[in-house]
């Protein structure tokens, strides 16, 4: 069986992420969840250690899943640690346009393939951005994030609302 590297900002992890992780954990011998040391998209709502703790808690029931930090390109981390494939999720054509370019470049640079899992219909609308918006508007996150981390995520994000 192969090993896989699933990089993401997970800011915060959602039920869509967890469902994908659970599916991948049955297919791969070992699944590494990679947190990049820099989030280039926006200032993170949860710092690196908080996101690691959230992922550790949400994946506690999966013994072959491990959370790691990486610097630079995810594909270089995979190559340097002899991990077989990259894993990414696809929700829509926007994801596809971006991921296609990344997967083709990563393969050209290193020979490492990217495996895509399509999102389950019930999570296709779900993103970390949406979760942040919902909680900052004071709405609860039941169903949007894993039960085991719902309270911590809601507490932090809803307090950001009050300090705005
Ligand atoms: P990034 O900023 O690297 O895209 P994210 O944490 O937003 O980090 O997403 C990490 C991965 O999880 C991406 O491959 C993304 O497509 C996938 N993903 C995010 N949300 C979902 C979802 N609801 N269903 C399936 N895959 C998802």
Backbone and ligand atoms as CSV (ligand in chain L), in Angstrom:
chain,resi,resn,atom,element,x,y,z
A,1,UNK,N,N,0.840,-1.213,0.000
A,1,UNK,CA,C,0.000,0.000,0.000
A,1,UNK,C,C,0.867,1.251,0.000
A,2,UNK,N,N,0.360,2.295,-0.584
A,2,UNK,CA,C,1.115,3.534,-0.750
A,2,UNK,C,C,0.871,4.499,0.415
A,3,UNK,N,N,1.755,5.511,0.469
A,3,UNK,CA,C,1.572,6.586,1.441
A,3,UNK,C,C,1.157,7.859,0.708
A,4,UNK,N,N,0.440,8.743,1.414
A,4,UNK,CA,C,-0.054,9.960,0.763
A,4,UNK,C,C,0.176,11.184,1.648
A,5,UNK,N,N,0.335,12.311,0.969
A,5,UNK,CA,C,0.547,13.596,1.648
A,5,UNK,C,C,-0.599,14.533,1.269
A,6,UNK,N,N,-1.351,14.965,2.249
A,6,UNK,CA,C,-2.506,15.846,2.003
A,6,UNK,C,C,-2.192,17.214,2.609
A,7,UNK,N,N,-1.722,18.153,1.769
A,7,UNK,CA,C,-1.411,19.480,2.292
A,7,UNK,C,C,-2.634,20.383,2.305
A,8,UNK,N,N,-2.704,21.277,3.267
A,8,UNK,CA,C,-3.820,22.220,3.313
A,8,UNK,C,C,-3.611,23.198,4.450
A,9,UNK,N,N,-4.332,24.302,4.381
A,9,UNK,CA,C,-4.235,25.270,5.484
A,9,UNK,C,C,-5.120,24.868,6.668
A,10,UNK,N,N,-6.209,24.183,6.377
A,10,UNK,CA,C,-7.093,23.675,7.441
A,10,UNK,C,C,-7.371,24.760,8.490
A,11,UNK,N,N,-7.839,25.922,8.024
A,11,UNK,CA,C,-7.985,27.094,8.891
A,11,UNK,C,C,-9.427,27.540,9.027
A,12,UNK,N,N,-10.266,26.805,9.733
A,12,UNK,CA,C,-10.003,25.580,10.487
A,12,UNK,C,C,-10.382,24.344,9.662
A,13,UNK,N,N,-10.065,23.134,10.194
A,13,UNK,CA,C,-10.529,21.900,9.541
A,13,UNK,C,C,-12.058,21.874,9.525
A,14,UNK,N,N,-12.633,21.351,8.440
A,14,UNK,CA,C,-14.104,21.277,8.309
A,14,UNK,C,C,-14.547,19.802,8.229
A,15,UNK,N,N,-15.864,19.611,8.222
A,15,UNK,CA,C,-16.395,18.244,8.059
A,15,UNK,C,C,-16.040,17.704,6.677
A,16,UNK,N,N,-15.908,18.602,5.686
A,16,UNK,CA,C,-15.501,18.181,4.335
A,16,UNK,C,C,-14.084,17.633,4.336
A,17,UNK,N,N,-13.181,18.327,5.047
A,17,UNK,CA,C,-11.807,17.820,5.170
A,17,UNK,C,C,-11.820,16.440,5.833
A,18,UNK,N,N,-12.545,16.339,6.963
A,18,UNK,CA,C,-12.493,15.086,7.724
A,18,UNK,C,C,-13.050,13.925,6.908
A,19,UNK,N,N,-14.115,14.166,6.167
A,19,UNK,CA,C,-14.687,13.075,5.382
A,19,UNK,C,C,-13.676,12.561,4.359
A,20,UNK,N,N,-12.978,13.532,3.750
A,20,UNK,CA,C,-11.967,13.149,2.762
A,20,UNK,C,C,-10.803,12.375,3.424
A,21,UNK,N,N,-10.392,12.843,4.590
A,21,UNK,CA,C,-9.312,12.179,5.336
A,21,UNK,C,C,-9.726,10.745,5.704
A,22,UNK,N,N,-10.962,10.586,6.155
A,22,UNK,CA,C,-11.438,9.244,6.542
A,22,UNK,C,C,-11.447,8.303,5.340
A,23,UNK,N,N,-11.874,8.826,4.191
A,23,UNK,CA,C,-11.889,7.986,2.982
A,23,UNK,C,C,-10.462,7.614,2.578
A,24,UNK,N,N,-9.560,8.584,2.645
A,24,UNK,CA,C,-8.175,8.326,2.229
A,24,UNK,C,C,-7.477,7.361,3.194
A,25,UNK,N,N,-7.831,7.451,4.463
A,25,UNK,CA,C,-7.173,6.602,5.470
A,25,UNK,C,C,-7.451,5.121,5.230
A,26,UNK,N,N,-8.536,4.815,4.517
A,26,UNK,CA,C,-8.822,3.404,4.223
A,26,UNK,C,C,-8.054,2.926,2.985
A,27,UNK,N,N,-7.590,3.859,2.182
A,27,UNK,CA,C,-6.910,3.491,0.925
A,27,UNK,C,C,-5.394,3.491,1.033
A,28,UNK,N,N,-4.870,4.340,1.932
A,28,UNK,CA,C,-3.418,4.480,2.037
A,28,UNK,C,C,-2.924,3.881,3.344
A,29,UNK,N,N,-1.708,3.355,3.267
A,29,UNK,CA,C,-1.098,2.743,4.448
A,29,UNK,C,C,-0.878,3.804,5.520
A,30,UNK,N,N,-0.399,4.977,5.068
A,30,UNK,CA,C,-0.172,6.094,5.987
A,30,UNK,C,C,-0.565,7.389,5.272
A,31,UNK,N,N,-1.214,8.260,6.002
A,31,UNK,CA,C,-1.661,9.533,5.424
A,31,UNK,C,C,-1.098,10.665,6.283
A,32,UNK,N,N,-0.319,11.546,5.636
A,32,UNK,CA,C,0.269,12.685,6.326
A,32,UNK,C,C,-0.543,13.932,5.983
A,33,UNK,N,N,-0.977,14.654,7.004
A,33,UNK,CA,C,-1.672,15.932,6.780
A,33,UNK,C,C,-0.624,17.024,6.960
A,34,UNK,N,N,-0.386,17.790,5.893
A,34,UNK,CA,C,0.713,18.761,5.922
A,34,UNK,C,C,0.229,20.184,6.125
A,35,UNK,N,N,0.734,20.819,7.189
A,35,UNK,CA,C,0.428,22.232,7.441
A,35,UNK,C,C,1.625,23.068,6.987
A,36,UNK,N,N,1.441,23.960,5.997
A,36,UNK,CA,C,2.561,24.795,5.563
A,36,UNK,C,C,2.894,25.836,6.631
A,37,UNK,N,N,4.199,26.126,6.787
A,37,UNK,CA,C,4.561,27.089,7.837
A,37,UNK,C,C,4.090,28.493,7.482
A,38,UNK,N,N,3.823,28.731,6.191
A,38,UNK,CA,C,3.295,30.051,5.797
A,38,UNK,C,C,1.974,29.873,5.085
A,39,UNK,N,N,1.020,30.715,5.457
A,39,UNK,CA,C,-0.267,30.728,4.772
A,39,UNK,C,C,-0.253,31.953,3.865
A,40,UNK,N,N,-0.128,31.696,2.562
A,40,UNK,CA,C,0.029,32.834,1.653
A,40,UNK,C,C,-1.290,33.510,1.296
A,41,UNK,N,N,-2.410,32.862,1.631
A,41,UNK,CA,C,-3.695,33.414,1.193
A,41,UNK,C,C,-4.197,34.551,2.087
A,42,UNK,N,N,-4.021,34.443,3.377
A,42,UNK,CA,C,-4.579,35.432,4.309
A,42,UNK,C,C,-3.925,35.204,5.670
A,43,UNK,N,N,-4.006,36.178,6.587
A,43,UNK,CA,C,-3.506,35.910,7.937
A,43,UNK,C,C,-4.376,34.814,8.552
A,44,UNK,N,N,-3.759,33.812,9.140
A,44,UNK,CA,C,-4.530,32.672,9.658
A,44,UNK,C,C,-5.398,33.077,10.848
A,45,UNK,N,N,-6.561,32.457,10.945
A,45,UNK,CA,C,-7.415,32.669,12.114
A,45,UNK,C,C,-6.918,31.832,13.288
A,46,UNK,N,N,-6.390,30.649,12.944
A,46,UNK,CA,C,-5.851,29.750,13.969
A,46,UNK,C,C,-4.358,29.597,13.674
A,47,UNK,N,N,-3.511,29.730,14.713
A,47,UNK,CA,C,-2.084,29.598,14.426
A,47,UNK,C,C,-1.742,28.121,14.164
A,48,UNK,N,N,-0.496,27.896,13.776
A,48,UNK,CA,C,-0.088,26.546,13.361
A,48,UNK,C,C,-0.334,25.489,14.430
A,49,UNK,N,N,0.049,25.826,15.673
A,49,UNK,CA,C,-0.107,24.836,16.749
A,49,UNK,C,C,-1.585,24.566,17.046
A,50,UNK,N,N,-2.401,25.614,16.920
A,50,UNK,CA,C,-3.850,25.416,17.134
A,50,UNK,C,C,-4.421,24.511,16.043
A,51,UNK,N,N,-3.986,24.741,14.798
A,51,UNK,CA,C,-4.521,23.919,13.695
A,51,UNK,C,C,-4.040,22.470,13.819
A,52,UNK,N,N,-2.803,22.286,14.303
A,52,UNK,CA,C,-2.319,20.915,14.510
A,52,UNK,C,C,-3.169,20.230,15.590
A,53,UNK,N,N,-3.423,20.967,16.672
A,53,UNK,CA,C,-4.213,20.384,17.767
A,53,UNK,C,C,-5.628,20.035,17.288
A,54,UNK,N,N,-6.218,20.914,16.459
A,54,UNK,CA,C,-7.569,20.637,15.939
A,54,UNK,C,C,-7.559,19.381,15.071
A,55,UNK,N,N,-6.551,19.273,14.201
A,55,UNK,CA,C,-6.478,18.090,13.320
A,55,UNK,C,C,-6.202,16.825,14.129
A,56,UNK,N,N,-5.301,16.946,15.127
A,56,UNK,CA,C,-5.000,15.770,15.977
A,56,UNK,C,C,-6.272,15.272,16.661
A,57,UNK,N,N,-7.050,16.194,17.195
A,57,UNK,CA,C,-8.286,15.806,17.898
A,57,UNK,C,C,-9.291,15.186,16.934
A,58,UNK,N,N,-9.468,15.840,15.780
A,58,UNK,CA,C,-10.494,15.370,14.830
A,58,UNK,C,C,-10.133,14.015,14.212
A,59,UNK,N,N,-8.841,13.675,14.196
A,59,UNK,CA,C,-8.422,12.413,13.542
A,59,UNK,C,C,-7.923,11.373,14.552
A,60,UNK,N,N,-8.250,11.599,15.819
A,60,UNK,CA,C,-7.780,10.704,16.897
A,60,UNK,C,C,-8.154,9.245,16.636
A,61,UNK,N,N,-9.291,9.028,15.972
A,61,UNK,CA,C,-9.778,7.655,15.741
A,61,UNK,C,C,-9.074,6.988,14.550
A,62,UNK,N,N,-8.178,7.712,13.873
A,62,UNK,CA,C,-7.518,7.161,12.677
A,62,UNK,C,C,-6.033,6.942,12.971
A,63,UNK,N,N,-5.644,5.697,13.209
A,63,UNK,CA,C,-4.291,5.445,13.706
A,63,UNK,C,C,-3.208,5.634,12.644
A,64,UNK,N,N,-3.574,5.643,11.363
A,64,UNK,CA,C,-2.555,5.796,10.311
A,64,UNK,C,C,-2.473,7.225,9.763
A,65,UNK,N,N,-3.058,8.169,10.504
A,65,UNK,CA,C,-3.023,9.571,10.063
A,65,UNK,C,C,-2.113,10.366,11.001
A,66,UNK,N,N,-1.231,11.192,10.398
A,66,UNK,CA,C,-0.283,11.969,11.192
A,66,UNK,C,C,-0.221,13.399,10.666
A,67,UNK,N,N,-0.150,14.357,11.575
A,67,UNK,CA,C,-0.082,15.773,11.174
A,67,UNK,C,C,1.376,16.226,11.220
A,68,UNK,N,N,1.838,16.847,10.130
A,68,UNK,CA,C,3.233,17.319,10.080
A,68,UNK,C,C,3.254,18.770,9.579
A,69,UNK,N,N,4.358,19.451,9.866
A,69,UNK,CA,C,4.564,20.804,9.337
A,69,UNK,C,C,5.536,20.713,8.174
A,70,UNK,N,N,5.390,21.611,7.212
A,70,UNK,CA,C,6.402,21.642,6.145
A,70,UNK,C,C,6.684,23.067,5.694
A,71,UNK,N,N,7.903,23.257,5.166
A,71,UNK,CA,C,8.314,24.531,4.581
A,71,UNK,C,C,8.432,24.336,3.087
A,72,UNK,N,N,8.173,25.365,2.318
A,72,UNK,CA,C,8.364,25.277,0.866
A,72,UNK,C,C,7.239,24.527,0.194
A,73,UNK,N,N,7.587,23.830,-0.896
A,73,UNK,CA,C,6.560,23.156,-1.692
A,73,UNK,C,C,6.153,21.818,-1.077
A,74,UNK,N,N,4.852,21.534,-1.133
A,74,UNK,CA,C,4.366,20.256,-0.596
A,74,UNK,C,C,5.005,19.085,-1.355
A,75,UNK,N,N,5.195,19.273,-2.656
A,75,UNK,CA,C,5.749,18.167,-3.445
A,75,UNK,C,C,7.204,17.871,-3.060
A,76,UNK,N,N,7.938,18.903,-2.652
A,76,UNK,CA,C,9.320,18.674,-2.203
A,76,UNK,C,C,9.328,17.912,-0.878
A,77,UNK,N,N,8.379,18.255,-0.010
A,77,UNK,CA,C,8.280,17.526,1.258
A,77,UNK,C,C,8.003,16.048,0.968
A,78,UNK,N,N,7.054,15.809,0.064
A,78,UNK,CA,C,6.695,14.420,-0.254
A,78,UNK,C,C,7.910,13.681,-0.815
A,79,UNK,N,N,8.585,14.311,-1.737
A,79,UNK,CA,C,9.763,13.686,-2.376
A,79,UNK,C,C,10.839,13.373,-1.326
A,80,UNK,N,N,11.144,14.385,-0.487
A,80,UNK,CA,C,12.219,14.224,0.500
A,80,UNK,C,C,11.896,13.198,1.584
A,81,UNK,N,N,10.615,12.926,1.770
A,81,UNK,CA,C,10.225,11.955,2.806
A,81,UNK,C,C,9.722,10.646,2.192
A,82,UNK,N,N,10.016,10.459,0.909
A,82,UNK,CA,C,9.634,9.225,0.203
A,82,UNK,C,C,8.142,8.905,0.329
A,83,UNK,N,N,7.324,9.940,0.261
A,83,UNK,CA,C,5.866,9.736,0.272
A,83,UNK,C,C,5.428,9.577,-1.184
A,84,UNK,N,N,4.540,8.623,-1.451
A,84,UNK,CA,C,4.260,8.242,-2.844
A,84,UNK,C,C,3.450,9.260,-3.638
A,85,UNK,N,N,2.356,9.745,-3.056
A,85,UNK,CA,C,1.475,10.627,-3.840
A,85,UNK,C,C,0.995,11.819,-3.016
A,86,UNK,N,N,0.585,12.866,-3.741
A,86,UNK,CA,C,-0.097,13.995,-3.105
A,86,UNK,C,C,-1.590,13.731,-3.199
A,87,UNK,N,N,-2.324,14.200,-2.222
A,87,UNK,CA,C,-3.785,14.046,-2.228
A,87,UNK,C,C,-4.420,15.431,-2.148
A,88,UNK,N,N,-5.442,15.674,-2.973
A,88,UNK,CA,C,-6.191,16.926,-2.902
A,88,UNK,C,C,-7.673,16.630,-3.106
A,89,UNK,N,N,-8.504,17.540,-2.643
A,89,UNK,CA,C,-9.949,17.391,-2.806
A,89,UNK,C,C,-10.455,18.292,-3.922
A,90,UNK,N,N,-11.498,17.840,-4.609
A,90,UNK,CA,C,-12.110,18.655,-5.670
A,90,UNK,C,C,-13.576,18.866,-5.351
A,91,UNK,N,N,-13.965,20.154,-5.263
A,91,UNK,CA,C,-15.373,20.470,-5.014
A,91,UNK,C,C,-16.089,20.945,-6.274
A,92,UNK,N,N,-15.369,21.649,-7.115
A,92,UNK,CA,C,-16.018,22.306,-8.266
A,92,UNK,C,C,-14.968,22.610,-9.344
A,93,UNK,N,N,-15.418,23.273,-10.410
A,93,UNK,CA,C,-14.508,23.525,-11.526
A,93,UNK,C,C,-13.430,24.540,-11.149
A,94,UNK,N,N,-13.730,25.391,-10.186
A,94,UNK,CA,C,-12.715,26.352,-9.714
A,94,UNK,C,C,-11.545,25.603,-9.063
A,95,UNK,N,N,-11.877,24.645,-8.195
A,95,UNK,CA,C,-10.835,23.796,-7.595
A,95,UNK,C,C,-10.065,23.106,-8.708
A,96,UNK,N,N,-10.814,22.559,-9.692
A,96,UNK,CA,C,-10.159,21.786,-10.749
A,96,UNK,C,C,-9.157,22.639,-11.520
A,97,UNK,N,N,-9.538,23.856,-11.906
A,97,UNK,CA,C,-8.651,24.712,-12.702
A,97,UNK,C,C,-7.326,24.950,-11.987
A,98,UNK,N,N,-7.417,25.212,-10.691
A,98,UNK,CA,C,-6.204,25.469,-9.908
A,98,UNK,C,C,-5.398,24.184,-9.702
A,99,UNK,N,N,-6.096,23.128,-9.315
A,99,UNK,CA,C,-5.415,21.874,-8.974
A,99,UNK,C,C,-4.769,21.214,-10.193
A,100,UNK,N,N,-5.401,21.364,-11.339
A,100,UNK,CA,C,-4.857,20.767,-12.562
A,100,UNK,C,C,-3.466,21.334,-12.835
A,101,UNK,N,N,-3.360,22.660,-12.717
A,101,UNK,CA,C,-2.078,23.331,-12.971
A,101,UNK,C,C,-1.020,22.879,-11.956
A,102,UNK,N,N,-1.423,22.819,-10.690
A,102,UNK,CA,C,-0.487,22.413,-9.634
A,102,UNK,C,C,-0.028,20.970,-9.842
A,103,UNK,N,N,-0.991,20.084,-10.126
A,103,UNK,CA,C,-0.669,18.660,-10.267
A,103,UNK,C,C,0.266,18.441,-11.452
A,104,UNK,N,N,-0.011,19.133,-12.570
A,104,UNK,CA,C,0.837,18.967,-13.751
A,104,UNK,C,C,2.248,19.480,-13.470
A,105,UNK,N,N,2.365,20.629,-12.793
A,105,UNK,CA,C,3.698,21.185,-12.488
A,105,UNK,C,C,4.435,20.280,-11.506
A,106,UNK,N,N,3.734,19.814,-10.490
A,106,UNK,CA,C,4.386,18.961,-9.492
A,106,UNK,C,C,4.920,17.677,-10.121
A,107,UNK,N,N,4.131,17.129,-11.038
A,107,UNK,CA,C,4.556,15.889,-11.695
A,107,UNK,C,C,5.753,16.159,-12.607
A,108,UNK,N,N,5.699,17.300,-13.302
A,108,UNK,CA,C,6.817,17.634,-14.195
A,108,UNK,C,C,8.110,17.849,-13.403
A,109,UNK,N,N,7.993,18.462,-12.222
A,109,UNK,CA,C,9.190,18.759,-11.421
A,109,UNK,C,C,9.780,17.523,-10.764
A,110,UNK,N,N,8.908,16.618,-10.297
A,110,UNK,CA,C,9.399,15.538,-9.420
A,110,UNK,C,C,8.970,14.128,-9.824
A,111,UNK,N,N,7.994,14.033,-10.725
A,111,UNK,CA,C,7.458,12.709,-11.071
A,111,UNK,C,C,6.387,12.237,-10.102
A,112,UNK,N,N,6.110,13.036,-9.059
A,112,UNK,CA,C,5.091,12.622,-8.071
A,112,UNK,C,C,3.688,12.926,-8.602
A,113,UNK,N,N,2.822,11.926,-8.503
A,113,UNK,CA,C,1.439,12.059,-8.984
A,113,UNK,C,C,0.554,12.676,-7.898
A,114,UNK,N,N,-0.516,13.332,-8.338
A,114,UNK,CA,C,-1.531,13.821,-7.399
A,114,UNK,C,C,-2.805,13.004,-7.584
A,115,UNK,N,N,-3.336,12.535,-6.468
A,115,UNK,CA,C,-4.602,11.785,-6.489
A,115,UNK,C,C,-5.705,12.746,-6.035
A,116,UNK,N,N,-6.822,12.759,-6.760
A,116,UNK,CA,C,-7.934,13.645,-6.387
A,116,UNK,C,C,-9.118,12.840,-5.881
A,117,UNK,N,N,-9.688,13.311,-4.796
A,117,UNK,CA,C,-10.949,12.754,-4.312
A,117,UNK,C,C,-12.019,13.811,-4.560
A,118,UNK,N,N,-13.129,13.408,-5.166
A,118,UNK,CA,C,-14.203,14.386,-5.329
A,118,UNK,C,C,-14.993,14.468,-4.024
A,119,UNK,N,N,-15.401,15.672,-3.730
A,119,UNK,CA,C,-16.152,15.921,-2.500
A,119,UNK,C,C,-17.481,15.171,-2.519
A,120,UNK,N,N,-17.923,14.722,-1.353
A,120,UNK,CA,C,-19.274,14.158,-1.252
A,120,UNK,C,C,-20.275,15.287,-1.452
A,121,UNK,N,N,-21.420,14.995,-2.107
A,121,UNK,CA,C,-22.410,16.040,-2.350
A,121,UNK,C,C,-22.764,16.847,-1.092
A,122,UNK,N,N,-22.806,16.176,0.053
A,122,UNK,CA,C,-23.258,16.922,1.240
A,122,UNK,C,C,-22.220,17.925,1.763
A,123,UNK,N,N,-20.979,17.844,1.240
A,123,UNK,CA,C,-19.952,18.797,1.697
A,123,UNK,C,C,-19.425,19.691,0.584
A,124,UNK,N,N,-20.065,19.633,-0.559
A,124,UNK,CA,C,-19.529,20.315,-1.738
A,124,UNK,C,C,-19.492,21.845,-1.566
A,125,UNK,N,N,-20.390,22.361,-0.727
A,125,UNK,CA,C,-20.478,23.819,-0.512
A,125,UNK,C,C,-19.551,24.287,0.603
A,126,UNK,N,N,-18.895,23.360,1.250
A,126,UNK,CA,C,-18.218,23.670,2.508
A,126,UNK,C,C,-16.755,24.073,2.325
A,127,UNK,N,N,-16.374,25.176,2.978
A,127,UNK,CA,C,-14.975,25.620,2.943
A,127,UNK,C,C,-14.627,26.213,4.306
A,128,UNK,N,N,-13.339,26.361,4.572
A,128,UNK,CA,C,-12.915,26.989,5.830
A,128,UNK,C,C,-13.384,28.438,5.875
A,129,UNK,N,N,-13.387,29.102,4.725
A,129,UNK,CA,C,-13.838,30.501,4.666
A,129,UNK,C,C,-15.293,30.601,5.136
A,130,UNK,N,N,-16.115,29.696,4.629
A,130,UNK,CA,C,-17.533,29.686,5.004
A,130,UNK,C,C,-17.686,29.464,6.515
A,131,UNK,N,N,-16.927,28.527,7.043
A,131,UNK,CA,C,-16.988,28.230,8.480
A,131,UNK,C,C,-16.618,29.476,9.293
A,132,UNK,N,N,-15.584,30.182,8.866
A,132,UNK,CA,C,-15.184,31.401,9.590
A,132,UNK,C,C,-16.308,32.440,9.552
A,133,UNK,N,N,-16.936,32.584,8.399
A,133,UNK,CA,C,-18.010,33.583,8.272
A,133,UNK,C,C,-19.209,33.225,9.143
A,134,UNK,N,N,-19.564,31.946,9.144
A,134,UNK,CA,C,-20.728,31.504,9.920
A,134,UNK,C,C,-20.509,31.777,11.411
A,135,UNK,N,N,-19.354,31.372,11.923
A,135,UNK,CA,C,-19.107,31.527,13.364
A,135,UNK,C,C,-18.941,32.990,13.748
A,136,UNK,N,N,-18.332,33.754,12.870
A,136,UNK,CA,C,-18.152,35.180,13.194
A,136,UNK,C,C,-19.481,35.934,13.160
A,137,UNK,N,N,-20.496,35.333,12.545
A,137,UNK,CA,C,-21.831,35.945,12.575
A,137,UNK,C,C,-22.613,35.433,13.770
A,138,UNK,N,N,-21.978,34.624,14.597
A,138,UNK,CA,C,-22.608,34.151,15.827
A,138,UNK,C,C,-23.390,32.861,15.669
A,139,UNK,N,N,-23.360,32.244,14.472
A,139,UNK,CA,C,-24.102,30.995,14.263
A,139,UNK,C,C,-23.255,29.794,14.669
A,140,UNK,N,N,-23.937,28.771,15.198
A,140,UNK,CA,C,-23.239,27.552,15.625
A,140,UNK,C,C,-22.751,26.772,14.411
A,141,UNK,N,N,-21.806,25.869,14.649
A,141,UNK,CA,C,-21.131,25.193,13.529
A,141,UNK,C,C,-21.478,23.724,13.402
A,142,UNK,N,N,-22.564,23.305,14.075
A,142,UNK,CA,C,-22.891,21.878,14.045
A,142,UNK,C,C,-23.060,21.378,12.601
A,143,UNK,N,N,-22.351,20.312,12.256
A,143,UNK,CA,C,-22.425,19.759,10.895
A,143,UNK,C,C,-21.396,20.353,9.953
A,144,UNK,N,N,-20.956,21.576,10.243
A,144,UNK,CA,C,-19.971,22.208,9.362
A,144,UNK,C,C,-18.538,21.793,9.710
A,145,UNK,N,N,-18.317,21.515,11.000
A,145,UNK,CA,C,-16.988,21.070,11.442
A,145,UNK,C,C,-17.168,19.798,12.272
A,146,UNK,N,N,-16.122,18.985,12.419
A,146,UNK,CA,C,-16.269,17.759,13.219
A,146,UNK,C,C,-16.731,18.073,14.644
A,147,UNK,N,N,-17.615,17.228,15.184
A,147,UNK,CA,C,-18.175,17.448,16.523
A,147,UNK,C,C,-17.090,17.657,17.574
A,148,UNK,N,N,-16.007,16.879,17.467
A,148,UNK,CA,C,-14.975,16.898,18.505
A,148,UNK,C,C,-14.251,18.244,18.619
A,149,UNK,N,N,-14.329,19.079,17.584
A,149,UNK,CA,C,-13.605,20.358,17.631
A,149,UNK,C,C,-14.547,21.565,17.463
A,150,UNK,N,N,-15.832,21.287,17.441
A,150,UNK,CA,C,-16.812,22.352,17.174
A,150,UNK,C,C,-16.744,23.479,18.213
A,151,UNK,N,N,-16.684,23.080,19.480
A,151,UNK,CA,C,-16.735,24.085,20.542
A,151,UNK,C,C,-15.515,25.010,20.499
A,152,UNK,N,N,-14.336,24.417,20.345
A,152,UNK,CA,C,-13.099,25.216,20.326
A,152,UNK,C,C,-13.110,26.198,19.156
A,153,UNK,N,N,-13.541,25.706,18.006
A,153,UNK,CA,C,-13.558,26.571,16.815
A,153,UNK,C,C,-14.570,27.697,16.997
A,154,UNK,N,N,-15.751,27.344,17.480
A,154,UNK,CA,C,-16.802,28.361,17.644
A,154,UNK,C,C,-16.370,29.426,18.648
A,155,UNK,N,N,-15.789,28.985,19.751
A,155,UNK,CA,C,-15.363,29.924,20.808
A,155,UNK,C,C,-14.396,30.956,20.251
A,156,UNK,N,N,-13.390,30.468,19.542
A,156,UNK,CA,C,-12.353,31.373,19.037
A,156,UNK,C,C,-12.920,32.332,17.988
A,157,UNK,N,N,-13.668,31.788,17.023
A,157,UNK,CA,C,-14.148,32.632,15.923
A,157,UNK,C,C,-15.232,33.602,16.391
A,158,UNK,N,N,-16.095,33.169,17.282
A,158,UNK,CA,C,-17.165,34.076,17.722
A,158,UNK,C,C,-16.591,35.176,18.619
A,159,UNK,N,N,-15.469,34.903,19.281
A,159,UNK,CA,C,-14.848,35.975,20.084
A,159,UNK,C,C,-14.194,37.011,19.174
A,160,UNK,N,N,-13.772,36.589,17.995
A,160,UNK,CA,C,-13.220,37.542,17.017
A,160,UNK,C,C,-14.308,38.500,16.561
A,161,UNK,N,N,-15.537,37.980,16.481
A,161,UNK,CA,C,-16.679,38.833,16.108
A,161,UNK,C,C,-16.839,39.954,17.138
A,162,UNK,N,N,-16.786,39.551,18.439
A,162,UNK,CA,C,-17.025,40.552,19.467
A,162,UNK,C,C,-15.926,41.621,19.510
A,163,UNK,N,N,-14.699,41.232,19.096
A,163,UNK,CA,C,-13.617,42.210,19.174
A,163,UNK,C,C,-13.490,43.047,17.906
A,164,UNK,N,N,-14.374,42.786,16.905
A,164,UNK,CA,C,-14.287,43.564,15.651
A,164,UNK,C,C,-14.828,44.986,15.855
L,1,LIG,P1,P,-5.693,25.124,0.644
L,1,LIG,O1,O,-5.648,26.562,1.010
L,1,LIG,O2,O,-4.367,24.473,0.513
L,1,LIG,O3,O,-6.629,24.801,-0.496
L,1,LIG,P2,P,-7.700,24.108,2.396
L,1,LIG,O4,O,-7.580,23.818,3.843
L,1,LIG,O5,O,-8.696,25.156,1.995
L,1,LIG,O6,O,-6.256,24.470,1.961
L,1,LIG,O7,O,-8.044,22.780,1.581
L,1,LIG,C1,C,-7.197,21.669,1.629
L,1,LIG,C2,C,-7.705,20.628,0.669
L,1,LIG,O8,O,-8.978,20.167,1.078
L,1,LIG,C3,C,-7.890,21.116,-0.776
L,1,LIG,O9,O,-7.518,20.061,-1.651
L,1,LIG,C4,C,-9.369,21.348,-0.885
L,1,LIG,O10,O,-9.847,21.205,-2.220
L,1,LIG,C5,C,-9.895,20.230,0.006
L,1,LIG,N1,N,-11.202,20.557,0.542
L,1,LIG,C6,C,-11.569,21.657,1.212
L,1,LIG,N2,N,-12.869,21.622,1.539
L,1,LIG,C7,C,-13.352,20.464,1.050
L,1,LIG,C8,C,-14.653,19.841,1.019
L,1,LIG,N3,N,-15.713,20.442,1.529
L,1,LIG,N4,N,-14.760,18.632,0.414
L,1,LIG,C9,C,-13.689,18.039,-0.141
L,1,LIG,N5,N,-12.446,18.579,-0.172
L,1,LIG,C10,C,-12.279,19.767,0.412
